Amino acid sequence: MKMINKKISGVLLLTGMVFLSSCYKDKSTLALTELNKVGLSDPKTLTTLNVFQGQVLNLKPTLSQSLSDKMDQLEFEWSAYDNSTTSSYVVPEAIISKEYELKYLVNGDPFTLGQRYLLRLTVKDKSTGLKSFLNYNLLIGNKYGTGWLVLEDKAGKGDLSFVFTDNAVEHGIYSDRNTTQLIGPKKLELTPFAITDDISASGKRLYILADNGSQEYNYLTMVKKFDYAFEFFSAPSIIKPQVMTWTSPSTNSANRSGGLGVVINNGKMHSNLIGGFPGIKKWGDVALNPEGNTNYNLAPFATGGNSYPAIVYDNTAKRFYNVRGYSPTPIAGSLEAFPSAASTEFDMNNVGMTMIFQDSADVVKEFNAVMKDGNNQAYLLRYKTEKTDLAPRITLKKELMNAPGILNYTAASGSTSTPHIYYGNANTVSRYETSSNVVVETYSFPAAEQVTSIKYAKYTAGSTSARLLVATWNGTEGKLYYFTITNVGGMGSYTNVFNGFGKIVDLAYKY
């Protein structure tokens, strides 16, 4: 037993010596090693940074080290995290840079328009493994939110430009954001209200119509979402889009929403009804006329309101049709005749002329249609889309027009604040007054510049005055002119001119 106790005592003594020796070494190491402390600061971390898509995010915080400069011993990592209320900041959305100074083009993934993010810079000392952090709050904005969207034809291929409210211009937006080419661009279709078709999230819609079919684009980013055929339950056999729009039953701009979708493709009508049943809503098959067939050819215009959800015009039968909304019978979306009480000044069911132009008038839910009779005479037909049981009449005027050149117009737009239609012939814009039935003003551009597009805007951002936009083409360059319109519709001289476009085929105000 004594021998065993001696062995145990010896082991304990040896163990104690080893333990004391380890403590001594650790203490001496801590005393000899001085850690490099990295400090990071940036006043931009105190606020939320609004970053636009298409903008370069450039950040270079102030960096300090407690020891002499040892940048070669530091590693950098910029990580983006979803900054929603449910985010745990455990897994980053993406690592976007490993450089000290961040220079990152915000253009799509991982950044989504309208989303908030936490951007974290992590600095690691490779010699010790110690890390330092700096956080930024980001909100991804859209610099293309308000301004004029311009559709151009560049040798048969479509592109977009944008004119900002400060009159700055940016070209090549479509080609910069999309890989699918637009062959034969024809028309821009933007909805001023949200659409809930459940194909994608509720919101405004942007369609670009072209010879090879329309395509739907993200209203905010202008990145392609869907092909034309995808928008239909069964795609048309002939792809020739002319109209792709939505009508609203409300006259109050504050609560307008899409009710009936209207497509005119190759002269045929397709409809899309919002609400009433769950699931995705797409455009249906070709609508039938009152005779139960498809022997019709619609003009490329559509109107609508509460009483009549959509109104179109058939240039074969030379008459108007009402497009049926929700109803068990007959089939919703079918083309219907108007009740006889709707017609007085002219017969909606038997006009007998060819429609060549139609646009909004200066009274809400009233429209001016320019017609051509068999003798090549131009007529103005005015009607409204609202009726009551006590006042079922919707026709308002039929008048032989005194508007030289209107039948051969190259572009036209109706005023929504004064009784005028502005139309172009060759290098001239004319202002036709619907109340007096005469052309009251003309403006001529240089002889080489041909008018290709006209748009009237009652309101634009930062301005209380109406504006008329006129696009011209001289064979090599497109130009865009601004005219500030007086309260009586006068054009005067242009106030701004923008250069460097292709051939401008359409314009739309985006807000």
Disulfide bonds with the S-S distance in Angstrom:
none
